[in-house]
Amino acid sequence: MAEVDKKKLKLYSFWISSCSFRVRIALNLKALQYQYIPVDLFKGEQLTPEFTEVNPTEYVPALVDGDVVVSDSLAILMYLEDKYPQHPLLPSNLHKRAINYQAANIVSSSIQPLQLFGHKSVKEKFGTHEELSFNRYHIGKGFEALEKLLKDHAGRYATGDEVFLADLFLAPQIYSAIKWCNVDMVQFPLLARLNDAYKGLPSFQDAMPEKQPDAPPSGAS
Ligand SMILES: N[C@@H](CCC(=O)N[C@@H](CS)C(=O)NCC(=O)O)C(=O)O
């Protein structure tokens, strides 16, 4: 891992980590400068004492802000929201806020961890083909739920014409579904439309896996 500069916000991240991607978008939206500290999950750097001292759960992302260390993307986003209120990640309308929490939680509890489990355990026991069907099944189930949840709330973005928390979870999850599981987004027209809208936003573009300093030149895994 790179030498740590003690002054700035620091984000421990891995280029293709969708959970890190969520936080990178928030840091960009809030125009916060940060030091990017790559943790190579392929090399197992999340298990090194150097990293587990920062985050004992052995997962990226982790954020360091002076003396404050926060891990877990949702906790990091809520911390950033409280400390750096510019470009709010939550709408003031309570119903919209609840929809944002719900969409974020569908991704972070009912899709991403299953995809990780598929990648680690299903692949190891049953092979790549089973991993792919396992992951596609859970992504599809989650995406169907998101389509239903957002159909009466979406505007240009997930819950209207401004970017909020739900979008920070959706963009990385849709990216991952297409890139790693070859999910055909024709089945999910609302999410496909939102994904197109995210591609036009600099804060999202700059947070893309391929743009990160630890991405391989080809962007391949
Ligand atoms: N709930 C956590 C999940 C973090 C997580 O699953 N991180 C993955 C990358 S997206 C990871 O570090 N995996 C390493 C491993 O499984 O060993 C969050 O939202 O930050």
The ligand as an SDF file (V2000), in Angstrom:
LIG
                    3D

 20 19  0  0  0  0  0  0  0  0999 V2000
  -21.3040   -3.2250    3.7370 N   0  0  0  0  0  0  0  0  0  0  0  0
  -19.9760   -2.9270    3.2710 C   0  0  0  0  0  0  0  0  0  0  0  0
  -19.5350   -4.0160    2.3070 C   0  0  0  0  0  0  0  0  0  0  0  0
  -18.1050   -3.8250    1.8990 C   0  0  0  0  0  0  0  0  0  0  0  0
  -17.6680   -4.8690    0.8700 C   0  0  0  0  0  0  0  0  0  0  0  0
  -18.3300   -5.8760    0.6410 O   0  0  0  0  0  0  0  0  0  0  0  0
  -16.5290   -4.5800    0.2510 N   0  0  0  0  0  0  0  0  0  0  0  0
  -15.9720   -5.4860   -0.7370 C   0  0  0  0  0  0  0  0  0  0  0  0
  -15.6860   -4.7320   -2.0330 C   0  0  0  0  0  0  0  0  0  0  0  0
  -17.1590   -4.0080   -2.7070 S   0  0  0  0  0  0  0  0  0  0  0  0
  -14.6530   -6.0260   -0.1920 C   0  0  0  0  0  0  0  0  0  0  0  0
  -13.8950   -5.3060    0.4180 O   0  0  0  0  0  0  0  0  0  0  0  0
  -14.3840   -7.3110   -0.3860 N   0  0  0  0  0  0  0  0  0  0  0  0
  -13.1810   -7.9020    0.0750 C   0  0  0  0  0  0  0  0  0  0  0  0
  -13.3730   -9.3240    0.4170 C   0  0  0  0  0  0  0  0  0  0  0  0
  -14.4730   -9.8520    0.2250 O   0  0  0  0  0  0  0  0  0  0  0  0
  -12.4000   -9.9390    0.8970 O   0  0  0  0  0  0  0  0  0  0  0  0
  -19.9570   -1.5380    2.6180 C   0  0  0  0  0  0  0  0  0  0  0  0
  -21.0040   -1.0950    2.1300 O   0  0  0  0  0  0  0  0  0  0  0  0
  -18.9140   -0.8750    2.6250 O   0  0  0  0  0  0  0  0  0  0  0  0
  1  2  1  0
  2  3  1  0
  2 18  1  0
  3  4  1  0
  4  5  1  0
  5  6  2  0
  5  7  1  0
  7  8  1  0
  8  9  1  0
  8 11  1  0
  9 10  1  0
 11 12  2  0
 11 13  1  0
 13 14  1  0
 14 15  1  0
 15 16  2  0
 15 17  1  0
 18 19  2  0
 18 20  1  0
M  END
$$$$
